[in-house]
Each structure stands twice: as structure tokens, then as C-alpha cells.
Amino acid sequence: MNKSDLKVIRGGALGRPLPEQKFIDAYVTNTRLMGVLVIYIRWKISGALAERKQSRSLHQFFYVETTEEGIESYRGIYGEDVEELREAEQMMLGGLGADKVMLTMNEATWLVQEFAKLNKKLGLPLPDEVSDYSFVLERETSIDKAREDRLFRMICGKITNDNQLINYFLMRYYARDFYPVRMLAAQGTAIPEDLAGDLEWATLCLNEIREEKNDDGERVWLCESVVEEDRGHRILVSELALTGPKGPERRVERFSVLSSFSISPAEAAMKLARPEFVTVYEIAGPVDNVLDELDERYLGALQNLTEGGKLYVRFMDDNRHVGLPVYRLNDDVREILYVTVEDQLIVGAYTLSGIRLLENKLMLSPIARQLIEVAKYEFKEQILYDYTLSYGGDFVHYVDEVMGFEPDDEE
């Protein structure tokens, strides 16, 4: 046989176009039990897509709310701009107190597809730029039940104490998020889904845990929970029993709701009240200098433009507050800063040590010379965030007129 007699027959794999996206790596935050998480996937792109985008890489961030939204927002970044990627990651992950869990391509695409199904189930549109991630939704994935359960445990983080187990359990139960409820229950234990009566999807705002022995001498945990649903606030009293010795394998063995009743907005405000420390500064000179400094310093904070100014909310770096015997929804808030159109910087924290630390940081910052302290307050309940939701003008006048409150003259 001569070489000239040989022919190359193109077909099969050689005849198929190569995929334009090649998986590089992925991660998910371990915050599934908080009800929110972020999925990140990085791809190497080629062909017409790379030419069209003038890039050989695509970074995808999916922000997911696991019960009422599905995929809530998306951000895709082409290229390797380090600053843009850092900003995107901080904006997406900054308030979650999360660690990253590395994923395979199959795991990452399966998670995105599962939460996209939730959007469809709830009748909610997917975030804009669907064409940017449609190939993720269309990929074939395969996850069996055992692997799904392992993946779930991976994205929940470690449960280190009984308070954490109970708070997470109630958080997911009252949110009617029953897959995590089943995973937090002891093997073989069936937790009925209707124990809270006609309670709708609800947010756990406050939970107080008390450990004691019941009439049979059994160790139980009594909880008084304040939840918020569309109809208002409710108080639920519940009892839980846990399995075996303390440790990461501890689970809920029994759960019952002893009472449930609605409360008025005034009663809810009293139950949820907590001290708030606020310091007010007048801004001398260009306000843009202050905004530029805070934009950089609080890149990972929640930032929001309102009618009256710009709000920055910085969260704790972890979710240790879930492990406390008294859980509060907003105990993960570390600092609140608000630059108003009245050229004021108003800062707040929920502890005396927290406000002093924030004040010291500002005095050591490049904008220190622009800040003139004009008032300090200790409120018995939160007021700063409510103030930011409506244009209240000068904060000192707002407090004097609306609250009938005088500033603290002490240093």
C-alpha cells in the first residue's frame, strides 16, 4: 500500500466543533444554612466567543437566595482585570461571612441549574445577561442522591455547638426550606412540615434558647422565636430534643411548636429593640473625598444610594452569632456609615466598643481632618437604619424633632 492511497476520513469527534468554554475552577460559599450563597465559575473561552469578547477567560458570579428567589443576581467578567474581579467578589461575598468550598464542574453547573429551576417554579425571571450563562444551564449534569447530600454538607460549614444547630434548624424550618430541615434532623426522624400552623414563609428575627429538663427528666431546649412574615410578626414557642453526645454529628431528634400568636408592630419593636450607638460628624471640604475613601475602604460592604445620601453597611467576617443562645438577625452587622446630602457623616454600631473602634479608625484615616464631631448618642433601639430609609434632613434636628432626644455631652 502506498502513502498516496491513504485518505483521512473526517467524522466522529474530529468532525465536531470544539466547545467554546473549558472549565478551569469553581467555588461556592458555605452559607447554605443562612439561606443565601454565591457560586463562582471560571472558564477558558475560545473560538468566535473569544474573538467577540476579545478575551480568553470568563468569570461568573451567581448570587442565590435559596427559598424565595433562586438566582437573584449575576455578574460575568471577561478578562483578567484584577481590580474588577476583586470588586465583584467583595460585592457578592462581602456580607456573607463565608468560606469558599471548591467545586467540580459537574457540581457547580448542577447547583446553578437547580437554583434556576427555583426561579422557574416561583415564576421569577432569571437575572439579565442570560445569554452569558445559558451554556451553563444547558450542560448535562448528573448528581445522585448520596452525592447531593455530601455536596449539601460541604456548603453548610461545620456546626460547632447546640445553639448553632438549633438556630439554623429553626431558621430553615420557619422559612419553609425543608431539605435542610431534614438534613439537620436525626436519621430516621420525620419532622412534620405543618407544626407552625398557617405560618407563611418567615424570617427568624430573634431566637432565645433555654436548656432545661422536662417532667420526664429529659434534657430539652425551649425556644422563644420572633419571626416576620408578610402579615407581620409572630412569636412561636417551641421545644427541641437533640441526639446523643455533643459534637458535629449532633442532630435534632424531636421538634414541636407549643404556641404561636401574632403580635402588634409596637410589641415587635419592643421585642427586637437593642442599643445603638451613633456619632455624627459634619464634613468640611469636598464630600467627594469622603465618598472616595469610604468606597475604597468599604468595598466589601453593602452600599446603597438613597434619596438622602449613601449608605455603607459592613458585616462581620463570619457567622459566629448563630452559635449564641440569643440569636438576632442583624447581629452580623459590624458598622453602619451614612454620608448625607446635608454633608454629614453619621456612623453607628451596636456596642460601645464597636462605635469607639469605628471612631478611632476614622480619626486615623486620610479624611480625619475633614470630620468635625457634632453629636454622640446612645439609643435604646435602632434608629439609624430607619433614618436612612426616608429623607430626614439634618440628623441632629431629626433626633430633636422626631425622637425628642438630646445628644450626650460626654466625651
C-alpha positions as CSV (number, residue, x, y, z in Angstrom):
1,M,0.0,0.0,0.0
2,N,1.4,3.4,-1.0
3,K,1.0,6.5,1.2
4,S,-0.8,8.1,-1.7
5,D,-3.6,5.5,-1.2
6,L,-4.3,6.6,2.3
7,K,-7.2,9.1,3.0
8,V,-8.2,10.9,6.1
9,I,-11.9,10.5,6.7
10,R,-13.2,13.3,8.9
11,G,-16.0,12.4,11.2
12,G,-17.0,11.5,14.7
13,A,-15.1,13.5,17.3
14,L,-12.9,15.1,14.7
15,G,-15.9,16.4,12.9
16,R,-17.5,18.2,15.9
17,P,-16.7,21.8,16.8
18,L,-14.7,22.2,20.0
19,P,-16.6,23.7,22.9
20,E,-16.0,27.4,23.3
21,Q,-15.9,27.1,27.1
22,K,-13.4,25.0,29.0
23,F,-13.8,24.6,32.8
24,I,-11.0,26.0,35.0
25,D,-12.3,26.0,38.6
26,A,-15.3,26.9,40.7
27,Y,-16.3,27.5,44.3
28,V,-19.4,28.1,46.4
29,T,-19.8,29.8,49.8
30,N,-20.5,27.6,52.8
31,T,-23.6,29.6,53.7
32,R,-26.5,27.3,52.6
33,L,-28.0,27.3,56.1
34,M,-28.2,31.1,56.1
35,G,-30.4,30.9,53.0
36,V,-28.0,32.7,50.7
37,L,-24.9,31.7,48.8
38,V,-22.6,32.6,45.9
39,I,-21.5,30.3,43.2
40,Y,-18.4,31.2,41.2
41,I,-17.2,29.5,38.0
42,R,-14.1,30.3,35.8
43,W,-13.9,29.3,32.1
44,K,-11.3,29.5,29.4
45,I,-13.0,30.6,26.2
46,S,-12.0,30.2,22.6
47,G,-13.3,30.4,19.1
48,A,-15.9,33.0,18.0
49,L,-16.8,33.8,21.6
50,A,-13.2,34.8,22.5
51,E,-12.9,36.9,19.4
52,R,-16.2,38.6,20.0
53,K,-15.4,39.4,23.7
54,Q,-11.7,40.0,23.0
55,S,-10.8,37.8,25.9
56,R,-9.8,34.2,26.6
57,S,-11.4,34.0,30.1
58,L,-14.8,34.3,31.7
59,H,-15.5,34.7,35.4
60,Q,-19.1,34.1,36.5
61,F,-20.7,35.1,39.9
62,F,-24.2,33.8,40.8
63,Y,-25.9,35.3,43.9
64,V,-28.5,32.8,45.1
65,E,-31.4,33.2,47.6
66,T,-32.4,29.6,48.4
67,T,-36.1,29.9,49.2
68,E,-37.9,32.9,47.7
69,E,-35.7,34.0,44.8
70,G,-33.5,31.4,43.3
71,I,-30.7,33.1,41.3
72,E,-31.1,36.7,42.4
73,S,-28.3,38.3,40.5
74,Y,-25.5,37.5,38.1
75,R,-22.2,39.2,37.2
76,G,-20.0,38.0,34.3
77,I,-16.5,39.4,33.8
78,Y,-14.4,38.8,30.7
79,G,-10.7,39.2,31.0
80,E,-8.3,39.3,34.0
81,D,-8.7,42.8,35.4
82,V,-7.6,42.1,39.0
83,E,-9.3,45.2,40.4
84,E,-12.6,44.4,38.7
85,L,-12.5,40.8,39.9
86,R,-11.7,41.9,43.5
87,E,-14.6,44.4,43.5
88,A,-17.0,41.8,42.1
89,E,-16.1,39.2,44.7
90,Q,-16.3,41.7,47.5
91,M,-19.6,43.0,46.4
92,M,-21.1,39.4,46.1
93,L,-19.4,37.8,49.1
94,G,-18.8,40.8,51.4
95,G,-21.9,40.3,53.7
96,L,-22.0,36.6,53.9
97,G,-19.3,35.8,56.5
98,A,-18.4,32.9,54.2
99,D,-15.6,30.4,53.5
100,K,-15.1,29.1,49.9
101,V,-15.7,25.4,49.0
102,M,-14.1,24.3,45.8
103,L,-16.4,22.5,43.3
104,T,-16.0,20.3,40.3
105,M,-17.6,21.4,37.0
106,N,-20.4,18.9,37.5
107,E,-21.2,20.2,41.0
108,A,-21.0,23.8,40.0
109,T,-23.2,23.6,37.0
110,W,-25.7,21.3,38.8
111,L,-26.1,23.9,41.6
112,V,-26.7,26.7,39.1
113,Q,-29.3,24.6,37.3
114,E,-31.1,23.6,40.5
115,F,-31.5,27.2,41.6
116,A,-32.5,28.3,38.1
117,K,-35.3,25.7,38.5
118,L,-36.4,27.6,41.6
119,N,-36.7,30.8,39.6
120,K,-39.0,29.0,37.2
121,K,-41.0,27.3,39.9
122,L,-41.6,30.7,41.6
123,G,-42.4,32.4,38.3
124,L,-39.4,34.8,38.6
125,P,-37.2,35.7,35.6
126,L,-33.5,34.9,35.6
127,P,-31.1,37.8,36.0
128,D,-30.1,39.8,32.9
129,E,-27.4,38.5,30.5
130,V,-28.9,35.0,30.3
131,S,-27.0,34.6,27.0
132,D,-23.8,35.0,29.0
133,Y,-24.5,31.8,31.1
134,S,-27.1,29.9,29.0
135,F,-24.4,27.3,28.2
136,V,-24.2,26.5,32.0
137,L,-27.9,25.9,32.2
138,E,-27.8,23.7,29.1
139,R,-24.9,21.4,30.1
140,E,-25.6,17.8,31.0
141,T,-25.1,17.1,34.7
142,S,-25.5,14.1,36.9
143,I,-25.7,14.1,40.7
144,D,-27.1,11.1,42.6
145,K,-28.8,11.4,46.0
146,A,-25.8,10.4,48.0
147,R,-23.6,12.9,46.3
148,E,-26.2,15.6,46.6
149,D,-26.3,15.0,50.4
150,R,-22.5,15.2,50.5
151,L,-22.5,18.4,48.5
152,F,-25.1,19.9,50.8
153,R,-22.9,19.1,53.9
154,M,-20.0,20.7,52.1
155,I,-21.8,24.0,51.5
156,C,-23.2,24.3,55.1
157,G,-20.0,24.7,57.0
158,K,-19.4,22.9,60.4
159,I,-21.9,23.1,63.1
160,T,-19.9,23.5,66.3
161,N,-22.4,23.8,69.1
162,D,-26.0,23.1,70.1
163,N,-27.1,26.7,69.8
164,Q,-25.9,26.9,66.2
165,L,-27.7,23.6,65.3
166,I,-31.0,24.9,66.9
167,N,-30.8,28.4,65.4
168,Y,-30.1,27.0,61.9
169,F,-32.8,24.4,62.2
170,L,-35.5,27.0,63.2
171,M,-34.2,29.5,60.6
172,R,-34.8,27.0,57.8
173,Y,-38.0,25.5,59.3
174,Y,-39.8,28.8,59.6
175,A,-38.5,29.7,56.1
176,R,-40.2,26.5,54.9
177,D,-36.9,25.3,53.5
178,F,-37.4,21.6,54.3
179,Y,-34.5,19.9,52.6
180,P,-32.0,21.5,55.2
181,V,-34.5,20.7,58.0
182,R,-34.4,17.0,57.1
183,M,-30.6,17.1,56.9
184,L,-30.4,18.7,60.4
185,A,-32.7,16.1,61.8
186,A,-31.6,12.7,63.2
187,Q,-31.6,9.9,60.7
188,G,-35.0,8.2,60.5
189,T,-36.7,11.2,62.2
190,A,-39.6,12.6,60.3
191,I,-40.3,16.3,61.0
192,P,-43.8,17.3,60.0
193,E,-44.0,20.4,57.8
194,D,-47.2,21.8,59.4
195,L,-46.1,22.3,63.0
196,A,-46.2,26.1,62.8
197,G,-49.8,26.1,61.6
198,D,-50.6,28.6,58.9
199,L,-47.3,30.4,59.2
200,E,-46.1,31.6,55.8
201,W,-42.5,31.8,54.7
202,A,-40.9,33.8,57.6
203,T,-37.6,35.2,58.6
204,L,-36.2,34.3,62.1
205,C,-35.6,37.8,63.6
206,L,-34.8,36.7,67.2
207,N,-34.4,33.4,69.0
208,E,-33.8,32.9,72.7
209,I,-32.7,29.4,73.8
210,R,-33.1,27.9,77.2
211,E,-31.8,24.4,78.1
212,E,-33.6,22.6,80.9
213,K,-35.1,19.2,81.9
214,N,-38.8,18.3,81.3
215,D,-41.1,16.5,83.6
216,D,-39.7,13.1,82.5
217,G,-36.1,14.2,83.3
218,E,-35.2,14.5,79.6
219,R,-32.9,17.3,78.6
220,V,-34.7,19.6,76.2
221,W,-34.2,23.1,74.6
222,L,-37.0,25.6,74.9
223,C,-37.0,28.4,72.3
224,E,-39.0,31.7,72.1
225,S,-38.7,32.9,68.5
226,V,-39.8,36.2,66.9
227,V,-40.4,35.7,63.2
228,E,-41.5,38.1,60.4
229,E,-43.8,37.2,57.6
230,D,-45.8,39.2,55.1
231,R,-48.7,39.5,57.5
232,G,-46.5,40.9,60.3
233,H,-44.6,39.4,63.3
234,R,-45.4,36.3,65.3
235,I,-44.0,34.7,68.5
236,L,-43.5,31.0,68.4
237,V,-42.5,28.9,71.5
238,S,-41.0,25.5,70.6
239,E,-39.3,22.6,72.2
240,L,-36.5,20.5,70.7
241,A,-34.6,17.4,71.8
242,L,-31.2,16.5,70.4
243,T,-29.5,13.2,69.8
244,G,-26.5,11.7,71.7
245,P,-23.4,13.5,72.9
246,K,-22.3,17.0,71.9
247,G,-20.3,17.2,68.6
248,P,-20.6,17.8,64.9
249,E,-22.8,14.8,64.4
250,R,-25.5,16.0,66.8
251,R,-28.9,16.3,65.2
252,V,-32.5,17.3,66.1
253,E,-34.3,14.3,67.4
254,R,-37.7,15.9,68.1
255,F,-39.3,19.2,67.5
256,S,-42.7,20.6,68.5
257,V,-44.3,24.1,68.4
258,L,-46.0,24.7,71.8
259,S,-47.7,28.0,70.9
260,S,-47.9,30.6,68.1
261,F,-49.5,34.0,68.2
262,S,-49.4,37.3,66.3
263,I,-48.0,40.5,67.9
264,S,-48.5,44.1,67.0
265,P,-45.8,46.3,65.4
266,A,-45.3,48.0,68.7
267,E,-44.8,44.7,70.5
268,A,-42.4,43.5,67.8
269,A,-40.4,46.7,68.1
270,M,-40.1,46.2,71.9
271,K,-39.0,42.6,71.5
272,L,-36.5,43.4,68.8
273,A,-35.1,46.6,70.4
274,R,-31.4,46.8,71.1
275,P,-29.0,49.6,72.0
276,E,-27.5,51.6,69.2
277,F,-24.5,54.0,69.4
278,V,-24.3,56.8,66.9
279,T,-21.8,59.5,66.3
280,V,-22.4,62.5,63.9
281,Y,-19.8,64.4,62.0
282,E,-20.0,67.5,59.9
283,I,-17.9,67.2,56.7
284,A,-15.7,70.1,56.0
285,G,-14.4,70.5,52.4
286,P,-15.2,68.2,49.4
287,V,-17.7,65.4,50.3
288,D,-16.3,63.5,47.3
289,N,-13.1,62.9,49.2
290,V,-15.0,61.2,51.9
291,L,-17.1,59.2,49.5
292,D,-13.9,58.1,47.6
293,E,-12.2,57.0,50.8
294,L,-15.3,55.0,52.0
295,D,-15.8,53.5,48.6
296,E,-12.3,52.0,48.8
297,R,-12.4,51.2,52.5
298,Y,-15.8,49.6,52.4
299,L,-15.6,47.8,49.0
300,G,-17.0,44.6,50.5
301,A,-19.8,46.3,52.4
302,L,-23.4,46.6,51.3
303,Q,-23.6,50.0,49.6
304,N,-26.9,51.7,48.7
305,L,-27.8,55.1,47.3
306,T,-30.9,56.7,48.9
307,E,-32.7,59.9,48.4
308,G,-30.8,61.4,51.4
309,G,-27.3,60.0,50.9
310,K,-25.1,57.0,50.5
311,L,-25.3,54.1,53.0
312,Y,-22.5,51.6,53.8
313,V,-23.2,48.5,56.0
314,R,-20.2,46.4,56.9
315,F,-20.9,42.9,58.2
316,M,-18.9,40.5,60.4
317,D,-16.3,38.3,58.8
318,D,-18.1,35.1,60.0
319,N,-21.4,33.9,61.3
320,R,-20.5,33.1,64.9
321,H,-23.5,35.0,66.1
322,V,-25.6,32.0,65.0
323,G,-23.9,30.0,67.8
324,L,-25.2,32.3,70.6
325,P,-28.1,31.4,73.0
326,V,-29.7,34.7,71.9
327,Y,-29.7,34.9,68.1
328,R,-30.5,38.2,66.4
329,L,-30.9,38.6,62.7
330,N,-28.7,41.7,62.5
331,D,-26.0,40.6,64.9
332,D,-23.8,40.2,61.8
333,V,-23.8,43.9,61.3
334,R,-20.5,45.4,62.4
335,E,-20.7,49.1,61.3
336,I,-23.2,51.5,59.6
337,L,-22.0,54.6,57.9
338,Y,-24.2,57.2,56.1
339,V,-23.0,60.2,54.1
340,T,-25.9,62.5,53.7
341,V,-26.8,65.2,51.2
342,E,-26.6,67.6,54.2
343,D,-22.8,67.0,54.3
344,Q,-22.9,64.9,57.4
345,L,-21.2,61.5,58.1
346,I,-23.3,59.5,60.5
347,V,-21.8,56.3,61.9
348,G,-23.3,53.6,64.1
349,A,-22.6,50.4,65.9
350,Y,-24.5,48.1,68.3
351,T,-21.9,48.1,71.1
352,L,-19.9,50.8,72.9
353,S,-16.6,49.1,71.9
354,G,-17.8,48.9,68.3
355,I,-18.5,52.6,68.0
356,R,-15.2,53.5,69.7
357,L,-13.3,51.3,67.3
358,L,-15.1,52.9,64.3
359,E,-14.4,56.4,65.6
360,N,-10.7,55.6,66.0
361,K,-10.4,54.2,62.5
362,L,-11.9,57.4,61.1
363,M,-9.6,59.6,63.1
364,L,-6.6,57.6,61.7
365,S,-7.9,57.8,58.1
366,P,-6.9,60.3,55.4
367,I,-10.3,62.0,55.8
368,A,-9.8,62.7,59.6
369,R,-9.2,66.4,59.1
370,Q,-12.5,66.8,57.2
371,L,-14.6,65.3,60.1
372,I,-15.9,67.6,62.8
373,E,-17.7,65.7,65.6
374,V,-21.0,67.4,66.5
375,A,-23.1,64.8,68.5
376,K,-23.0,61.4,70.1
377,Y,-26.0,59.3,71.0
378,E,-26.9,56.1,72.8
379,F,-30.4,54.9,71.7
380,K,-32.3,52.2,73.4
381,E,-33.5,50.9,70.0
382,Q,-32.2,51.1,66.4
383,I,-32.9,54.3,64.6
384,L,-30.1,55.0,62.2
385,Y,-31.1,52.5,59.5
386,D,-34.7,53.7,59.7
387,Y,-33.5,57.2,59.2
388,T,-31.7,56.2,56.0
389,L,-34.9,54.8,54.5
390,S,-36.6,58.2,54.5
391,Y,-35.1,61.6,53.8
392,G,-34.8,63.1,57.3
393,G,-32.6,66.1,56.7
394,D,-30.0,67.1,59.3
395,F,-29.7,64.1,61.7
396,V,-29.3,66.2,64.9
397,H,-32.5,68.1,64.0
398,Y,-34.2,64.8,63.1
399,V,-33.4,63.4,66.5
400,D,-34.5,66.5,68.3
401,E,-37.8,66.8,66.5
402,V,-38.8,63.2,65.9
403,M,-37.4,61.5,68.9
404,G,-37.3,64.3,71.4
405,F,-33.8,63.2,72.2
406,E,-30.8,65.3,73.4
407,P,-27.2,64.4,72.4
408,D,-24.8,63.1,75.0
409,D,-22.4,65.9,76.1
410,E,-19.9,63.5,77.5
411,E,-16.8,62.6,75.6
